[in-house]
Amino acid sequence: EASIAPAGTAAYIDEAYSLIKAGLVPGLSIGFRPIDAEFDRSTGGFLIKACELFEISAVTIPASADAAIQTIKSHDSAHGAMPVVRLSASRPKETDMTIAERLKAVATRRAAHLERRKA
């Protein structure tokens, strides 16, 4: 079970949460060591049944497109898990873009977000 520190605990936490909510930091980096896993022939991947979790970090561009916060939320919702982060449903899908295009899109959204905060 995880939680986010209350607003005002630390400026960097507030900033990170704000960027996640705005869709400017849409990905996750998850560091873990599998304890119990099996190969899933239908997906070609591994089903992790148990693991030792080391860290979960919010990132601008995840190494795996499947590690987007929205993707994780969709999986959790389908399996009855509690929601972790709420994002706007209007966030553009970037999985078919090149890394350069994704970086440009993030920079554009960030600039727009900063302009809205100044207003």
TADAPE-V235090 format. One record per run of one state. SS is the DSSP state (hx for helix, st for strand, lp for the rest). FROM is the first residue (numbers start at 1). LEN is the number of residues. If there is no record, write none. Layout:
ss/from/len
SS/FROM/LEN
SS/FROM/LEN
This chain:
ss/from/len
lp/1/10
hx/11/11
lp/22/5
st/27/14
lp/41/4
st/45/15
lp/60/5
hx/65/3
st/68/1
hx/69/10
lp/79/20
hx/99/20
lp/119/1
